[in-house]
């Protein structure tokens, strides 16, 4: 009994001591915070009233008080992230208010520069940046997110920092010595801020960063540009390094890339890579930012407009091969080669890659890091996540030659390794990782891996391996139908060359079991001799040309044209059904069509499985078919559009259609005013921009398709995509607005039936 009492007493004493220590610590921190506010306030007042200030309240005394406070913080050695970060934000705000004062230049920079630097050094040490960075990792995600944007707001609010980044201090200050003092002080503040921001590691979206585009990202890029172009001898500035690291880390999240494009960052980075005198870290960060931009479809467009491929080839020749291996270690050099190679793959067509050098990079750079990442607990190779490697591998595998080459590597079994990776990742997502960022990357990796398996499944020599592992593929199908996908997809970026998981799974199963995968219903197939049923198959990259052609053909009353942007039917089952019900299929051939696995699936289904009549239409004057496409159209009559009269070539196409389905067809012009129809029905014009209806017939066909189902299903299908498209306008699509659209479509359909009766 006595022993129990003793234990109780000891425990009670310990808890009481702990509580007392916590309360004491809180009291001390609150006292220090109050002292910080008072000291900065006294400093500002002493500067404002400098001529009448006595020695007791002089700026020097105030600076000494601040120095003592910061030294006290050093002795305290705070280890609670809340205390440290709260203290940092308070001191940062007061410092920014201080440097924004005119008296900071007139008095502090002239008379107390040395003392001011000593005080700031004490502040820097009190924060213990390395320790603070460790503490940020313990912060909850939401807390980190909120702090990140508060710090950005503080930096953007400072007029002096804005002048510094825009290189305007040179205009406002005459004395070069004072310019250097003020510039150095602004730089020190930014270095500290950037170190904290870079350590917070938060999920970023362009809609949240938009307000910082012109007053932070543009000045940062302008500052670096000015530095690189005019200060060639100062190659080790810490601020430049941290700024580049900040831009690199933000751009590492593809959903932010629109900010970088609007800030002309792609052009700036390519300009910097062309300079011969940067140091190793500067080259690495610049190349990393270019690579991150290349992970975004719009970024690829901008980079290609800026001759990115030529710049990178010159960089490889002048810098990478001749200089970098001597100034950085082997690992960094290999990573730089990897970034260079992955960027090249992302910006150009796989069929344009040089086979020999590409095979070397695949063998000695890409495949080893994929294998290393698969063995890592975090699926990372240094700072790269395996999803990045799998997306590059996925794009390479759209080229059959590279796919076969990879499949025959001694230490890498493509099919089995991808299946093993999928098997483990499915286990990870099934137990639902707590960290949302991990889960997002898992889903991205799974989708890229499924796309690789789809490319593999087109080849008979690899099908047995996939069939042997059909259980994994069935688990993929089950995962695709789970609600995890719906939760994750709105917040991750899917590049255009990556098909949705559902489409990839349908494609794999169709290739493995072509005769039994889909039950066809051709009961609604057009049998009337006066009307021909036509389907148009195209790459969505070529949608502008497709709409132009459809706009012309849809005026022909003798043709019933099926196309996905009218029907809203994008699943493989619906596409296969439409193909089966069509009298004829028109394929719009281009390099984009060739690279698309969906287009390949449709083409093979028409030519090999159903053996239906089809017309190849070349929409790119310079495109020449190769590989699987060439062997299937070698002897087939085709149409080729060029820069000559579009309508004339359309009439040639009409003649070929007529030969195939025996119709008397004449091309007419469309007269229906789509925009006026939306205005007259008081509908959201953004709905027209979203759907991009080009003709009244196109609108009517959509009405006929959608009115056969519950309108709520279509609303749920497109609502998220609509709001994503117009997120910068912060537009929401309410059920009420969509129901107005449905009612207008119903009225349009009724009027059309009345006019034809």
C-alpha positions in Angstrom: 0.0 0.0 0.0 2.8 2.4 0.9 4.5 1.6 -2.4 1.4 2.5 -4.3 1.2 5.8 -2.4 4.8 6.6 -3.2 4.3 6.0 -6.9 1.2 8.2 -6.8 3.0 11.0 -5.0 6.0 10.9 -7.5 3.6 10.9 -10.5 1.6 13.8 -9.0 4.8 15.7 -8.3 6.1 15.1 -11.8 2.8 16.3 -13.5 2.7 19.3 -11.2 6.3 20.2 -12.1 5.6 19.7 -15.8 2.5 21.9 -15.6 4.4 24.6 -13.8 7.3 24.5 -16.4 4.8 24.9 -19.2 3.0 27.8 -17.5 6.4 29.4 -16.7 7.5 29.0 -20.3 4.3 30.5 -21.7 4.7 33.4 -19.3 8.3 34.0 -20.4 7.3 33.8 -24.1 4.4 36.2 -23.7 6.7 38.6 -21.9 9.3 38.5 -24.7 6.6 39.0 -27.3 5.4 42.1 -25.4 9.0 43.4 -25.2 9.6 42.9 -28.9 6.5 44.9 -29.8 7.5 47.7 -27.3 11.2 47.8 -28.5 10.2 48.0 -32.2 7.6 50.7 -31.3 10.2 52.7 -29.4 12.7 52.3 -32.2 10.2 53.7 -34.8 9.3 56.6 -32.5 13.0 57.4 -31.9 13.5 57.5 -35.7 10.5 59.7 -36.2 11.6 62.1 -33.5 15.3 61.7 -34.1 16.2 65.4 -33.7 14.5 65.6 -30.3 15.4 62.1 -29.0 17.6 62.0 -25.9 20.3 59.3 -25.3 18.0 57.2 -23.1 15.6 56.6 -26.0 18.0 56.9 -28.9 17.9 54.4 -31.8 21.1 52.9 -30.5 19.5 52.1 -27.2 16.5 50.6 -28.8 18.7 48.4 -31.0 20.6 47.3 -27.9 17.3 46.4 -26.3 16.3 44.3 -29.3 19.7 42.6 -29.3 19.3 41.7 -25.6 15.9 40.2 -26.3 17.2 38.1 -29.2 20.1 36.9 -27.0 17.6 35.9 -24.4 15.8 33.9 -27.1 19.1 32.2 -28.0 19.5 31.1 -24.4 15.9 29.8 -24.2 16.4 27.4 -27.1 12.7 27.2 -28.0 11.7 23.8 -29.3 8.0 24.2 -29.8 7.1 24.9 -33.5 4.2 27.1 -32.5 6.4 29.4 -30.3 9.2 29.6 -32.8 7.0 30.3 -35.9 4.8 32.7 -34.0 8.0 34.6 -32.8 9.3 34.6 -36.4 6.2 36.1 -37.9 6.0 38.8 -35.2 9.6 39.9 -35.7 9.4 39.7 -39.5 6.4 42.0 -39.6 8.2 44.5 -37.3 11.3 44.4 -39.4 9.4 44.9 -42.6 7.6 47.9 -41.1 11.0 49.3 -40.0 12.7 49.1 -43.4 9.7 50.7 -45.1 10.3 53.9 -43.1 12.1 56.6 -44.8 14.1 57.1 -41.6 15.5 53.6 -42.0 17.6 54.9 -44.9 18.1 58.5 -43.5 19.2 57.4 -40.0 19.7 53.7 -39.5 21.6 53.0 -42.8 23.7 56.1 -42.4 24.5 56.0 -38.6 23.6 52.6 -37.2 24.3 50.1 -40.0 26.8 48.1 -38.1 24.7 47.9 -35.0 21.6 47.0 -37.0 23.5 44.1 -38.7 24.5 42.8 -35.3 20.9 42.9 -34.0 19.7 41.1 -37.1 22.4 38.4 -36.7 21.2 37.8 -33.2 17.6 37.5 -34.5 18.9 35.0 -37.1 20.7 33.0 -34.4 17.8 33.1 -32.0 15.5 31.6 -34.6 18.1 28.9 -35.2 17.2 28.4 -38.9 18.3 24.8 -39.1 16.4 24.0 -36.0 13.4 26.0 -37.2 13.4 24.0 -40.4 13.2 20.8 -38.5 10.3 22.1 -36.4 8.3 23.0 -39.6 8.1 19.3 -40.4 6.2 18.7 -37.2 3.6 21.3 -38.0 0.1 20.0 -39.2 -0.5 20.5 -42.9 -3.2 23.1 -42.5 -1.0 25.1 -40.1 1.9 25.1 -42.5 -0.5 26.1 -45.4 -1.8 29.1 -43.4 1.6 30.2 -42.3 3.0 30.0 -45.9 0.4 32.4 -47.3 0.7 34.8 -44.3 4.5 35.1 -44.9 3.8 35.7 -48.6 1.4 38.4 -47.7 3.9 40.1 -45.4 6.6 40.1 -48.1 4.2 41.5 -50.7 3.1 44.2 -48.4 6.6 45.7 -48.0 7.3 48.6 -50.3 11.1 48.4 -49.7 11.2 44.7 -50.6 9.2 45.5 -53.7 11.7 48.2 -54.7 14.6 46.0 -54.0 13.3 43.1 -56.1 12.4 45.5 -59.0 15.9 47.0 -58.8 14.5 50.4 -58.0 16.7 51.1 -55.0 19.2 52.5 -57.4 16.8 55.2 -58.4 15.6 56.2 -54.9 19.0 56.3 -53.2 22.0 58.4 -54.4 24.8 57.1 -52.1 26.3 53.9 -53.4 27.5 52.8 -49.9 23.9 53.3 -48.5 22.5 51.4 -51.4 24.6 48.4 -50.6 23.6 48.6 -46.9 19.9 48.7 -47.7 20.2 46.1 -50.4 22.1 43.8 -48.1 19.5 44.2 -45.4 16.6 43.4 -47.7 18.6 40.4 -49.0 19.1 39.1 -45.5 15.4 39.3 -44.7 14.5 37.5 -48.0 17.1 34.8 -47.4 15.6 34.0 -44.0 12.0 34.1 -45.4 12.8 31.9 -48.3 14.5 29.3 -46.1 11.3 29.1 -44.0 9.0 29.0 -47.1 11.1 26.3 -48.7 10.9 24.2 -45.6 7.2 24.3 -45.2 6.5 22.0 -48.1 2.8 22.8 -48.7 0.4 21.8 -51.4 0.0 24.8 -53.8 -2.6 25.7 -56.4 -2.5 28.4 -59.1 -5.8 29.8 -57.9 -4.3 30.5 -54.5 -1.0 31.9 -55.9 -2.6 34.0 -58.5 -2.6 37.2 -56.4 1.2 36.9 -55.9 1.9 36.5 -59.6 2.6 40.2 -60.4 3.9 41.4 -57.1 6.1 38.5 -56.1 6.9 36.0 -58.9 7.4 38.6 -61.6 9.7 40.7 -59.4 11.7 37.5 -58.3 12.3 36.6 -62.0 13.1 40.2 -62.9 15.6 40.4 -60.0 17.4 37.1 -61.1 17.4 38.2 -64.7 19.0 41.5 -63.9 21.5 39.8 -61.7 22.6 37.2 -64.2 22.8 39.7 -67.1 24.7 42.4 -65.3 26.7 40.9 -62.4 28.7 38.1 -64.1 31.5 38.2 -61.6 29.3 37.7 -58.5 28.3 34.0 -58.9 27.8 32.9 -55.3 25.1 35.2 -54.0 23.1 33.2 -51.4 19.9 35.1 -52.1 19.9 34.1 -55.8 20.4 30.5 -54.8 17.5 30.5 -52.3 15.3 32.4 -54.8 15.9 29.9 -57.5 15.3 27.1 -55.0 12.0 28.7 -54.1 10.9 28.9 -57.7 12.0 25.4 -58.3 10.0 24.0 -55.3 6.8 25.9 -56.3 7.1 24.8 -59.9 7.5 21.2 -58.7 3.7 21.2 -58.4 2.3 21.3 -61.9 -0.9 23.0 -60.9 1.1 26.2 -60.3 2.7 26.3 -63.8 0.2 28.8 -65.2 1.7 31.4 -62.8 5.2 30.7 -64.2 4.0 31.0 -67.7 2.2 34.3 -67.1 5.4 35.6 -65.4 7.4 34.7 -68.5 9.6 32.3 -66.4 10.1 29.7 -69.3 11.7 32.4 -71.5 13.8 33.6 -68.6 15.1 30.2 -67.6 16.1 29.3 -71.2 17.9 32.6 -71.4 19.8 31.8 -68.2 20.7 28.4 -69.4 22.3 30.0 -72.5 24.7 32.0 -70.4 28.2 30.5 -70.1 29.2 31.9 -66.7 26.6 30.6 -64.1 27.7 28.4 -61.3 26.7 24.7 -60.9 23.8 25.4 -58.5 22.3 28.1 -60.7 22.4 25.8 -63.8 20.8 23.0 -61.8 18.0 25.1 -60.5 17.3 26.7 -63.8 17.2 23.3 -65.6 15.0 21.9 -62.8 12.5 24.7 -63.3 12.4 24.1 -67.1 11.8 20.4 -66.5 8.9 21.3 -64.1 7.4 23.6 -66.7 7.7 20.7 -69.3 5.5 18.5 -67.0 2.5 20.8 -67.9 0.9 20.7 -71.4 0.7 24.5 -71.7 4.3 24.7 -70.5 5.4 22.3 -73.3 3.7 24.6 -75.9 5.5 27.7 -74.5 8.9 25.9 -74.3 8.6 24.7 -77.9 7.7 28.2 -79.0 10.9 29.4 -77.4 13.1 26.8 -79.1 13.7 24.9 -75.9 15.0 21.8 -77.7 17.8 23.8 -79.4 18.7 25.6 -76.2 18.9 22.3 -74.3 21.0 20.7 -77.0 23.4 23.6 -76.9 23.5 23.5 -73.1 24.3 19.8 -73.3 27.2 20.5 -75.7 28.7 23.6 -74.1 28.0 23.1 -70.4 26.9 19.6 -69.4 29.5 17.7 -71.3 32.4 20.1 -71.0 32.0 21.7 -67.6 29.6 20.3 -65.1 31.3 17.0 -64.4 34.3 18.8 -63.1 32.6 21.1 -60.6 30.0 18.9 -59.0 30.0 15.3 -57.6 29.0 12.3 -59.6 25.5 12.0 -58.1 24.6 15.6 -59.0 26.0 15.2 -62.4 23.9 12.1 -63.1 20.8 13.7 -61.8 21.4 16.7 -64.0 21.7 14.4 -67.0 18.5 12.7 -65.9 16.6 16.0 -65.7 18.0 17.0 -69.1 16.8 13.7 -70.7 13.4 13.8 -69.1 12.8 17.3 -70.2 13.7 16.4 -73.8 11.3 13.4 -73.7 8.5 15.6 -72.4 8.8 18.4 -75.0 9.3 16.5 -78.2 7.5 13.6 -79.9 9.0 10.2 -79.0 9.3 9.3 -82.6 11.7 12.2 -83.1 14.1 11.2 -80.4 17.6 10.0 -81.5 17.4 6.2 -80.9 21.1 5.6 -79.8 21.4 8.4 -77.2 17.8 7.8 -76.0 18.6 4.1 -75.4 21.7 5.1 -73.5 19.7 7.4 -71.2 17.0 4.8 -70.7 19.6 2.1 -69.8 22.0 4.1 -67.6 19.8 6.9 -66.1 16.1 6.3 -66.2 15.7 2.5 -65.5 18.2 2.5 -62.6 16.4 5.4 -60.8 13.1 3.6 -61.3 14.5 0.5 -59.7 16.0 2.5 -56.9 12.7 4.3 -56.3 10.8 1.0 -56.1 13.0 -0.1 -53.3 12.6 3.2 -51.4 10.1 3.5 -48.6 8.9 6.8 -50.0 9.2 5.8 -53.7 11.7 8.5 -54.2 15.2 8.8 -55.8 16.6 11.8 -53.9 14.0 14.6 -54.6 12.3 12.9 -57.5 9.1 10.8 -56.9 8.7 7.6 -59.0 5.5 9.1 -60.6 7.8 11.5 -62.5 9.9 8.6 -63.9 6.8 6.5 -64.8 5.2 9.4 -66.7 8.4 9.8 -68.8 8.5 6.0 -69.3 4.9 6.0 -70.2 5.5 8.6 -73.0 8.5 6.6 -74.3 6.4 3.4 -74.5 4.1 5.0 -77.0 6.9 4.3 -79.4 7.0 0.5 -80.1 10.7 0.5 -80.8 11.5 1.9 -77.4 9.0 -0.3 -75.7 10.6 -3.4 -77.2 14.1 -2.2 -76.3 13.1 -1.6 -72.7 11.4 -5.0 -72.5 14.6 -6.7 -73.5 16.9 -5.0 -70.9 18.8 -7.6 -68.8 18.1 -6.0 -65.4 14.7 -4.6 -66.0 11.6 -6.7 -66.9 9.1 -4.1 -68.0 5.9 -6.0 -67.7 6.7 -7.7 -64.4 8.3 -4.7 -62.7 5.3 -2.5 -63.6 2.9 -5.1 -62.3 4.9 -5.5 -59.1 4.8 -1.7 -58.6 1.1 -1.6 -59.2 0.5 -4.5 -56.8 2.3 -2.7 -53.9 0.7 0.7 -54.7 -2.8 -0.8 -54.7 -2.1 -2.1 -51.3 -1.0 1.4 -50.2 -4.2 3.1 -51.5 -6.5 0.3 -50.2 -5.3 1.0 -46.7 -5.7 4.7 -47.4 -2.5 6.5 -46.5 -3.0 9.3 -43.9 -0.9 11.8 -45.8 -3.0 13.2 -48.7 0.1 14.1 -50.7 1.3 10.5 -50.6 -2.1 9.3 -51.7 -2.1 11.8 -54.6 1.3 10.6 -55.8 0.2 7.0 -55.5 -2.8 7.6 -57.7 -0.7 9.4 -60.3 1.8 6.6 -60.3 -0.9 4.0 -60.7 -2.5 5.9 -63.6 0.9 6.2 -65.4 1.7 2.5 -64.8 -1.7 1.5 -66.2 -1.0 3.5 -69.3 2.3 1.6 -69.7 0.5 -1.7 -69.4 -2.0 -0.5 -72.1 0.9 0.2 -74.5 2.3 -3.3 -73.7 -1.0 -5.0 -74.2 -1.1 -4.0 -77.9 1.7 -6.6 -78.6 1.0 -10.3 -78.7 4.4 -11.3 -77.3 3.7 -9.7 -73.9 0.0 -10.6 -73.5 0.6 -13.9 -71.6 2.5 -12.1 -68.9 -0.5 -9.7 -68.4 -3.0 -12.6 -68.5 -1.0 -14.5 -65.8 -1.4 -11.4 -63.6 -5.0 -10.7 -64.4 -5.8 -10.6 -60.7 -3.7 -7.4 -60.4 -5.6 -5.9 -63.4 -8.9 -6.8 -61.8 -7.8 -5.1 -58.6 -7.1 -2.0 -60.8 -10.6 -2.2 -62.2 -12.0 -2.3 -58.7 -9.8 0.6 -57.6 -10.9 2.7 -60.5 -14.5 2.4 -59.5 -13.8 3.4 -55.8 -14.4 6.9 -54.4 -10.6 7.4 -53.9 -10.2 8.5 -57.5 -13.0 11.1 -57.3 -11.4 12.6 -54.1 -7.9 12.8 -55.6 -8.3 13.7 -59.3 -9.5 17.3 -58.9 -6.2 18.1 -57.0 -3.6 16.5 -59.2 -2.5 17.4 -62.7 -2.9 14.8 -65.5 -0.9 15.5 -68.6 -2.7 15.3 -71.9 -0.7 12.2 -73.1 -1.9 10.3 -70.0 -5.3 8.6 -70.5 -7.7 8.3 -67.5 -7.4 5.1 -65.5 -10.9 3.9 -66.6 -9.9 4.3 -70.3 -6.6 2.5 -69.8 -8.3 -0.4 -68.0 -10.9 -0.7 -70.7 -8.1 -0.7 -73.3 -6.1 -3.4 -71.6 -9.0 -5.7 -71.2 -10.1 -5.1 -74.9 -6.6 -6.0 -76.1 -6.3 -9.1 -73.9 -9.8 -10.4 -74.7 -10.9 -8.8 -78.0 -13.7 -11.2 -78.7 -15.5 -11.3 -75.4 -15.0 -7.9 -73.7 -17.9 -6.0 -75.2 -21.5 -7.1 -76.0 -22.5 -5.1 -79.0 -26.0 -3.9 -79.7 -26.5 -2.8 -83.3 -30.3 -2.5 -83.1 -30.1 1.3 -83.4 -27.8 1.2 -86.4 -29.0 3.4 -89.3 -30.6 1.2 -92.0 -32.3 3.8 -94.0 -30.9 4.2 -97.5 -31.5 8.0 -97.4 -29.3 8.5 -94.3 -25.8 7.2 -93.7 -24.2 6.7 -90.2 -20.7 8.1 -89.9 -18.3 8.1 -87.0 -15.3 10.5 -86.8 -12.3 9.2 -84.8 -9.6 11.8 -83.9 -7.0 12.8 -81.3 -8.4 15.4 -78.9 -5.2 17.4 -79.5 -6.6 18.0 -83.0 -10.1 19.0 -81.8 -10.0 22.4 -83.6 -9.6 20.8 -87.0 -12.1 18.1 -86.1 -14.7 20.8 -85.2 -14.1 22.6 -88.5 -14.6 19.4 -90.5 -17.6 18.5 -88.4 -19.1 22.0 -88.9 -19.0 21.4 -92.6 -20.2 17.8 -92.7 -23.0 18.3 -90.1 -24.9 20.6 -92.6 -25.5 17.5 -94.7 -28.9 16.2 -93.9 -28.2 12.8 -95.4 -25.4 12.1 -92.8 -25.9 11.1 -89.2 -22.5 11.9 -87.6 -21.4 10.5 -84.3 -18.6 12.2 -82.4 -17.8 12.2 -78.7 -18.0 16.0 -78.0 -21.6 15.8 -79.1 -22.8 12.7 -77.4 -20.7 13.0 -74.2 -19.9 9.4 -74.6 -16.2 8.8 -73.8 -16.0 5.3 -72.4 -14.7 2.5 -74.4 -18.0 0.6 -74.2 -19.9 3.6 -75.7 -17.2 4.1 -78.4 -17.2 0.5 -79.4 -21.0 0.6 -79.6 -20.9 3.7 -81.8 -18.4 2.1 -84.1 -20.5 -1.0 -84.4 -23.6 1.0 -85.3 -21.8 3.2 -87.9 -21.8 2.5 -91.6 -18.4 4.1 -92.0 -15.6 5.5 -89.9 -13.4 8.5 -90.8 -10.0 8.6 -89.1 -8.3 12.0 -88.8 -4.6 11.0 -89.0 -1.8 13.0 -87.6 1.2 12.5 -85.3 -1.1 13.1 -82.4 -3.4 10.4 -83.6 -0.5 7.9 -83.9 0.7 8.7 -80.4 -2.8 8.2 -78.8 -3.5 4.8 -77.4 -7.2 5.5 -77.5 -6.9 6.3 -81.3 -4.8 3.2 -81.8 -7.5 1.1 -80.0 -10.3 2.5 -82.1 -8.3 2.0 -85.3 -7.5 -1.6 -84.6 -11.0 -2.3 -83.5 -12.4 -1.0 -86.8 -9.8 -2.6 -89.1 -8.9 -5.9 -87.3 -11.8 -6.8 -85.1 -15.0 -5.6 -86.9 -13.3 -5.1 -90.4 -15.6 -2.1 -91.1 -15.1 0.3 -94.0 -13.1 3.4 -93.1 -11.5 6.4 -94.7 -8.0 7.7 -93.6 -7.9 11.5 -93.7 -4.5 13.1 -93.3 -4.9 16.4 -91.6 -1.2 17.3 -91.4 0.4 17.8 -94.8 3.8 16.6 -93.6 2.8 13.6 -91.6 3.9 10.2 -92.9 2.6 7.0 -91.3 4.8 4.4 -89.7 4.7 1.1 -87.7 1.2 -0.2 -86.8 -0.6 2.5 -88.7 1.3 2.1 -91.9 0.7 -1.6 -92.3 -3.1 -1.2 -92.0 -3.6 1.7 -94.5 -0.9 0.9 -97.1 -3.3 0.0 -99.8 -6.3 2.1 -98.7 -7.5 5.1 -100.6 -7.2 8.2 -98.5 -7.7 12.0 -98.4 -5.0 14.5 -97.5 -5.8 18.1 -96.4 -3.3 20.8 -97.3 -3.2 24.6 -97.4 -5.5 24.6 -100.5 -9.2 25.3 -100.4 -10.7 23.5 -97.4 -14.2 23.2 -98.9 -12.8 21.7 -102.1 -11.1 18.9 -100.1 -14.3 18.4 -98.1 -16.1 17.8 -101.3 -13.5 15.1 -102.2 -14.1 13.5 -98.8 -17.9 13.7 -99.4 -17.4 11.8 -102.7 -15.5 9.0 -101.0 -18.2 8.8 -98.3 -20.8 8.6 -101.1 -18.9 5.8 -102.7 -18.9 3.8 -99.4 -22.5 4.3 -98.4 -24.2 5.2 -101.7 -25.7 8.6 -100.8 -26.3 11.7 -102.9 -24.7 14.4 -100.7 -24.1 18.1 -101.2 -22.2 20.4 -98.8 -24.2 23.4 -97.4 -23.3 26.2 -95.0 -24.5 26.4 -91.3 -26.7 29.4 -90.4 -27.6 28.7 -86.8 -26.4 31.3 -84.3 -25.2 29.5 -81.2 -24.3 32.5 -79.2 -27.6 34.2 -79.9 -29.4 31.0 -78.7 -27.6 31.1 -75.4 -28.4 34.8 -75.0 -32.1 34.4 -75.9 -32.5 31.7 -73.3 -30.7 33.7 -70.6 -28.1 30.9 -70.2 -24.5 31.1 -68.8 -22.3 31.9 -71.7 -19.5 29.9 -70.0 -21.6 26.8 -70.7 -21.1 27.5 -74.5 -17.4 28.1 -73.9 -17.2 24.8 -71.9 -19.0 22.7 -74.5 -17.8 24.7 -77.5 -20.8 23.9 -79.7 -20.1 25.0 -83.3 -23.4 24.4 -85.1 -27.1 24.1 -84.3 -27.0 20.5 -85.5 -24.2 19.8 -83.0 -26.3 21.3 -80.2 -29.4 19.3 -81.3 -27.5 16.1 -81.4 -26.3 16.7 -77.8 -29.8 17.5 -76.8 -31.1 14.2 -78.2 -28.4 12.3 -76.4 -28.6 14.0 -73.0 -32.4 14.2 -72.7 -32.6 10.4 -72.8 -30.9 10.3 -69.4 -31.4 12.0 -66.0 -30.1 15.5 -66.2 -28.6 15.2 -62.8 -26.1 12.5 -64.0 -24.8 14.9 -66.7 -24.7 17.7 -64.1 -22.6 15.6 -61.8 -20.4 14.5 -64.6 -19.4 17.9 -65.8 -19.7 20.1 -62.7 -16.2 19.6 -61.4 -14.6 20.0 -64.8 -16.6 23.2 -65.4 -15.6 24.7 -62.1 -12.0 23.7 -62.7 -12.0 25.4 -66.2 -13.4 28.6 -64.7 -11.7 28.5 -61.3 -9.9 31.8 -62.0 -13.3 33.5 -62.4 -14.4 31.6 -59.3 -17.5 30.4 -61.1 -19.8 27.7 -59.8 -22.3 25.7 -61.9 -25.5 25.5 -59.8 -28.2 22.9 -60.4 -30.6 25.8 -61.2 -28.4 27.1 -64.0 -27.8 23.7 -65.5 -31.6 22.9 -65.3 -32.2 26.1 -67.3 -29.8 24.8 -69.9 -31.6 21.4 -70.0 -35.0 23.1 -70.4 -33.7 25.2 -73.3 -32.4 22.0 -74.9 -35.8 20.4 -74.5 -37.5 23.3 -76.1 -35.0 23.3 -79.0 -35.6 19.6 -79.5 -39.4 20.1 -79.5 -39.2 22.9 -82.0 -37.0 20.8 -84.3 -39.5 17.9 -84.1 -42.4 20.3 -85.0 -40.5 21.7 -88.0 -39.8 18.3 -89.4 -43.3 16.9 -88.8 
